[in-house]
Amino acid sequence: MKNFEFYNPVKVIFGKDQIKKLPANIGDHKRIMMIYGGGSIKKNGIYNQVKEALSEFEVFEFGGIEPNPHYETAMKAVDIIKKENIDFLLAVGGGSVIDATKFIAAASLFSEGDPWEILSKNKVIKASIPIGVILTLPATGSEMNMVAVLTRNSTKEKFAFSSPFSFPKFSILMPEFAASLPKRQVANGVVDAYIHVIEQYLTYPTATPLQDRFAESILQTLIEEGSKVYGNPADYDAMANLMWCATMALNGNISCGGSADWSVHMIGHELTVMYDIDHARTLAVVLPGIWKALRTEKKEKLLQYAQRVWNIHNGTENEKIDKAIQKTVEFFESLDVKTKLSDFNLGKDAIKAIVDRFEKRGWKAIGDRQLVTLDVVRKALEYQL
């Protein structure tokens, strides 16, 4: 096990009828900006409940955060915050809203150049406006971590940043408000959470048996509950389990002492910004290709994954790996999440565009042990044609 430091200060408030706890958790802050997306919170009733809970505060609203949040939109909120001296931000929605809110909170106090450099150049954040979260869509785990991902629409670039100043002060998780989600969004949430776990788990043996089994339990729960919640998003227990899995998938626990990859995400981000494909669906395309391209380098963990998650015990090592990859693909596709570039009418031109962009940035190798070279990126995507 590697040395590690674990820090997660987020207070989680989970379950039904929890918005009444909002004022006490905001505390002494007075000028609140409520940030949300396309307006679904006004249809499912949560908007009115939040507004009522915030009746003693001065509330400003900022809507229109995109599913892949845009830097340009976020900066409009930053202008309002500076003008109105807002001292607390409340994200109401899913991961995109939370990610945008984290960036808005940091950019509002950033005084060392262009805020875009927080993302593009990993400029250090030294302060951030405090934020709270009301989660209505399980997927990203952003409600309990310090990471955010934004897109600059004008340049078609998508980058992440991470800062301990970006942890939410609290997150209210409300599965009941996810009951009306479209099945497509539910499926995206299942796949997103699943691959978040995989990126931290399926690297190489690091003598972390507890973390491995924790990761495997999340994967198994997602497999068991994913089909239930996809079939009926109003199944409260299934949705609650999905929401908690998504939170636990990326709150830092399973990565302690181990190694992480994130190459699937880095490649997937390019498919999203270039071709406007849902984030989770890009991951479902890239992951099987990465496994095929690196089956030897990731053999030990692929075999462990095959045995412990999919109960595959028979056959040669290569046969077990093939079966594990196929079972994973079948799981994604059972949620109507496609796993081939051709499913999105993409071919070799798309592969070349991604490889060329990585090369232009100087990204010669990414992922755990820097295994994902430009040649591996090319091969992994060619497997998925």
Secondary structure by P-SEA (a helix, b strand, c coil): cccbbbbbcbbbbbccccccccccccccccbbbbbbccccccccaaaaaaaaaacccbbbbbccccccccaaaaaaaaaaaaaacccbbbbcccaaaaaaaaaaaaaaaccccccccccccccccccccbbbbbccccccccccccbbbbbcccccccbbbbbccccccbbbbbccccccccaaaaaaaaaaaaaaaaaaccccccccaaaaaaaaaaaaaaaaaaaaaaacccaaaaaaaaaaaaaacccccccccccccaaaaaaaaaaaaaccccaaaaaaacaaaaaaaccccaaaaaaaaaccccccccccaaaaaaaaaaaaaaaaaaaccccccccccccaaaaaaaaaaaaaaccccccccccccaaaaaaaaaaac
